[in-house]
Amino acid sequence: MPARQKTPMSTRRQRWKAAIAALAIFAGGCATAERIDAAGDVHTLLIAIRDDDRAVFEAHVDRVALERELESRILAKTQAQGESESVQALGAVLARPLSRLAGEALIQPRVFRTVAEFYGYKPDTPIPSQLVIAGALRTLPDGRVCAGKRHGGPCVITFADEAGVWRLVSFDGDVSMLRLG
């Protein structure tokens, strides 16, 4: 029987590193696949924002969810402790109509261009690939994905899979980022 040749230590280490990397990829496979899937629609949304393509933008934005979010922000401000009863009553009555008006004005490609610029995507900046975008997304416990300014930082935009299309469902950034023109 021939003598078994010894494998150099560096080759064994490389094999172990490769095996550990493969296990990590396998273990995180679902989350990674989810982020890659979402990244395709995020990429499409970024192109729609850049090109001011309203039809594609609308297909990748959940306007109702975003308007509800605006409504809850209005209610939170007006219902805050210390606000007068009249401000609280006015907020309760006007939150929904104001959120719809704000939604009409703010939920459009040219406004979200300022959010894209926050992430570093200027009009002349190439849109990153789906793989790069997937790396910037984080899977949330409820199955949605989000992106923050920094890796692991707080979410600024959140997407949910709605009937096979990942749509923008939440903007958690500062509302002052949403500027007309």
Secondary structure, DSSP 8 states (H G I E B T S, - for coil): --------HHHHHHHHHHHHHHHHHHHTHHHHHHHHHHHHHHHHHHHHHHHT-HHHHHHTB-HHHHHHHHHHHHHHHHTSTT--HHHHHHHHHHHHHHHHHHHHHHSSHHHHHHHHHHTT--TTS----HHHHHHHEEE-TTS-EEEESSTTS-EEEEEEEETTEEEEEEE-S-GGG----
